[in-house]
Amino acid sequence: MIKTVSTNPYGDQKPGTSGLRKKVPVFQQKNYAENFIQSIFDSLEGFQGETLVIGGDGRYYNREVIQKAIKMAAANGFGRVLVGRGGILSTPAASNVIRKYKAFGGIVLSASHNPGGPTEDFGIKYNVGNGGPAPEKVTDAIFDRTRVIDSYKIADVADVNLDAEASHQVENMTVTVIDPVADYAELMESLFDFVAIRKLIAGGFRVVFDAMSAVTGPYAKEIIEKRLGAPKGSVMNFIPLPDFGGHHPDPNLVHARALYETMMAPDAPDFGAASDGDGDRNLIIGKGIFVTPSDSLAILAANAHLAPGYAKGLAGIARSMPTSGAADRVAEKLGIGLYETPTGWKFFGNLLDEGLATICGEESAGTGSNHVREKDGLWAVLLWLNILAVRKESALDIVRKHWSTYGRNYYSRHDYEGVDTDAANGLITALRDKLAGLPGKGFGALTVETADDFSYNDPVDKSVSNNQGIRILFQGGSRVVFRLSGTGTSGATLRVYIERFEPDPARHDLDTQQALADLIAVAEDLAEIKTRTGREEPTVIT
């Protein structure tokens, strides 16, 4: 039985940088999830009889929405659904499944690094046939449809058993429950020298990975412990929990503090890492050193040729605009293209599809390559391990040698979370109004070189994305960037990015916040952060 159910539109279903994210009680409203899923289907063409991938990060409400999506896919004419066992598919694994099985697209249920639980965050996003997040023209069409939707279609059938690998028939559609880990693990083994990494670990190299009670746990357990031979217990918090154990599954120095302290201790393991709620972000900490995501991108790009999957070199490097310029100098030395895009992984898709870029990264702990069309936390960890196995040096030594060769970008992000939305928008508007008068203006020893509101012209499809962040660049390579995040679910998050380039190796051991102190003061002065937001200090500093 296929039912057509009358509904009324909601006015708040505009997707952000990575899908629609709201609190669970919002998604639990009558027809709320159904409206958005139907709007996805109504915005697509040519999917009759095609394959749809469905999965999520296991957070609260994941299973319920998967059942809705399966029944609605059947009612709308899909021919096949592939769904991860237990409703589990990490975001990069979902991208791989879409690509490997040539699916029409996929519905990924996650709010990424945001907390989970009955009153916490949930999300739905649509990935297109290349495995990547839907581009703006698709998300805009979905949003337009949500504002006028008046009905949705759903199969009136029993729920599908998600806990055993098997095939089921829902109306004229086949639902196949698949192993969520196997295809991804096979892909990783094709990219990296598992023999060399196993030898490194067998020689006493100690690895610790914190899965943060999130989706990467089963993947890391299979790969790091079973396939690479790390001792049992090397992967911590490996069981995905609906509320992530009550913790915030964001792999940064605040929410993964215990891992950081472990890695800074005298008897620290050799290498520490973590991933987030849906498995697309990473935290890299060597013994005695935290590697910033911007530095990690640059170091991975400079050394990627040491892994079999990248032995032929890179076509280019792409980074989001707020990400530091460390990767730029690697691209220059390698003689390859460097692409600066807005925040949001979807902007890398065209570059990867056209073969213009091979490795991409964002300062928000997302790194990936052309192996999928999402950022990939565990991929970054494995590439680091491959590099460590080949170079036979510590992470600390590798980072220091990189700085010595390319210079160091002191870099920090200050997040002001849950700011009043009107106040945050007013702050950005006031900054925009100042831009024209900033070039040439001095702030102590700093002189503004250029100031703008970043716009991106896609070199492939020629689309233009405006208002992507306020950039204030100073003479000598320092800069401050302001933007409002599109990943939160309440209020606004103001992100302030502060960066100073230091070419002198004798000045590579400064405390980061001290090295950036004058720029931090200028950022406060320019944006009037305390006055406009009422915040005395950032919520999180990374």
Secondary structure as UniProt FT lines:
FT   STRAND          2..6
FT   TURN            17..18
FT   STRAND          19..23
FT   HELIX           24..27
FT   TURN            30..31
FT   HELIX           32..42
FT   TURN            48..49
FT   STRAND          51..56
FT   TURN            60..61
FT   HELIX           62..76
FT   STRAND          80..88
FT   HELIX           91..100
FT   TURN            101..102
FT   STRAND          105..109
FT   TURN            112..113
FT   TURN            118..119
FT   STRAND          121..127
FT   TURN            129..130
FT   HELIX           136..146
FT   TURN            147..148
FT   STRAND          151..155
FT   STRAND          167..170
FT   TURN            171..172
FT   STRAND          173..178
FT   TURN            180..181
FT   HELIX           182..191
FT   HELIX           194..202
FT   TURN            203..204
FT   STRAND          207..210
FT   TURN            212..213
FT   HELIX           216..220
FT   HELIX           221..227
FT   TURN            232..233
FT   STRAND          235..236
FT   TURN            242..243
FT   HELIX           244..246
FT   TURN            253..256
FT   HELIX           257..264
FT   TURN            266..267
FT   STRAND          271..275
FT   TURN            277..278
FT   STRAND          282..286
FT   TURN            287..288
FT   STRAND          289..291
FT   HELIX           293..303
FT   HELIX           304..306
FT   HELIX           308..310
FT   TURN            311..312
FT   STRAND          316..320
FT   TURN            321..322
FT   HELIX           326..334
FT   STRAND          337..341
FT   HELIX           345..348
FT   HELIX           349..353
FT   TURN            354..355
FT   STRAND          359..362
FT   TURN            363..365
FT   STRAND          366..369
FT   TURN            370..371
FT   HELIX           377..391
FT   HELIX           395..406
FT   STRAND          408..419
FT   HELIX           421..434
FT   HELIX           435..437
FT   TURN            439..440
FT   STRAND          442..443
FT   TURN            444..445
FT   STRAND          446..453
FT   STRAND          456..457
FT   TURN            459..461
FT   STRAND          464..465
FT   STRAND          470..474
FT   TURN            475..476
FT   STRAND          479..484
FT   STRAND          492..502
FT   HELIX           505..507
FT   HELIX           512..515
FT   HELIX           517..527
FT   HELIX           529..533
FT   STRAND          540..541
//
